[in-house]
């Protein structure tokens, strides 16, 4: 797998890969929270508790999660949504998860996943995400997720 490191600036971690599937098919997986456990490479995402009938900016979805053996539930708010191109949601702690899909051909897509923690200035001043290992952990999770997409659809 060739993972591209995408430099989005400070307080963002992005990786991208080419996947042998149409952008719309990939977006259908990631844009539907009920399917996030199919895509997740971090091993933290479980099933959904609540998902709106229609996704779009402002929609909320709740997901069961497990980290370090501890189960929990979180509710996220969709902050960007352009079918077949972009889906982004805000985590309750303030950071964003963003997915971008750029069609390279009818059957190939550049997929970029971003962990964006620019909107957490107090945590950034004390380097919270770095000190707790969340930056390293999220890089590993993003790379495993993108590897899973390539394994499933080819590169």
Secondary structure as GFF3:
##gff-version 3
##sequence-region A 1 155
A	DSSP	beta_strand	4	6	.	.	.	ID=ss1
A	DSSP	beta_strand	12	19	.	.	.	ID=ss2
A	DSSP	alpha_helix	23	30	.	.	.	ID=ss3
A	DSSP	three_ten_helix	33	35	.	.	.	ID=ss4
A	DSSP	alpha_helix	36	39	.	.	.	ID=ss5
A	DSSP	beta_strand	45	51	.	.	.	ID=ss6
A	DSSP	beta_strand	60	67	.	.	.	ID=ss7
A	DSSP	beta_strand	70	82	.	.	.	ID=ss8
A	DSSP	beta_strand	86	90	.	.	.	ID=ss9
A	DSSP	beta_strand	96	105	.	.	.	ID=ss10
A	DSSP	beta_strand	108	116	.	.	.	ID=ss11
A	DSSP	alpha_helix	121	125	.	.	.	ID=ss12
A	DSSP	alpha_helix	128	131	.	.	.	ID=ss13
A	DSSP	alpha_helix	134	153	.	.	.	ID=ss14
###
